[in-house]
């Protein structure tokens, strides 16, 4: 069911406020997430230095590099 309230949890809804920019911004975000999860990019707002991408994958039961589910929940 679609919410009638455009301020879900009092957050601005980006695609409603900036519809002309949403597709390019969404693609950019998805591309970055893909690179972080397949290349293990470390940096501010990305992966930290305490755990490796492999550590995250083991915890989640996922192989990020090969795009496979290792365990079922």
N, C-alpha and C positions, 0 to 999 in steps of 0.2 A: 504494500500500500504506500503510495507516495504521500510524503508529509505536506501538509498545507502551510507549514511554518518554514519560510525561507531561511530563518536564522536557527538552524538546528544547533543545539547546544551553544547558542549565542555566538557561533562562528560565522564569519562571512563565507558565502559560497562562491568560490572563485569563478566557476563556469557561468554563474548567473551575473556576476558583477563585470566580468571581462570575457564575454563569449568569443570575441574575435581573437583572443590570445590563448584560449584554453587548449586547443589542439596542439599547437607548437610547444607550449609549456608542458603539457602532458607527455608528449613524445620525448622531450628533453629529460624529464624526470625518469621516465621508464628506461631510456637509454643509459642514464647514469646508474640506476639501480642494477640494471643488467651487467654493466661493467664492474660495479662494486662486487656483485655476487659471483662473477665468473673470473675476475682478475684479482680479487682481494685487495682493492685499492684502499690504502690507509690515508687518513687525513681528517681535518676538522669537519664534523658532520657526516663522516663516512665510517669505515671500520676503525676501531681503536688499535692500540698496540698490546693490550692485555691478552687478547685471544686471537687465534688465527681464523681464517675462513673455514679451515677444516674443523676447528673446534666448534664454530657455529653450526656447521653442517651435522656434526655428530650429535650435538644437542637437539637439533631440529629433526634429525633422521632424514636429512636431504644431502644430495650430492649436487652442490650449486654449479660446479664446473661442467658436469655432464647433464645437468637438468633432470636428475632422477630422484625418485622417492626411495629411500633405503629401508624405511620402516613404516608400518601403518600404525596410526594412533588408535 
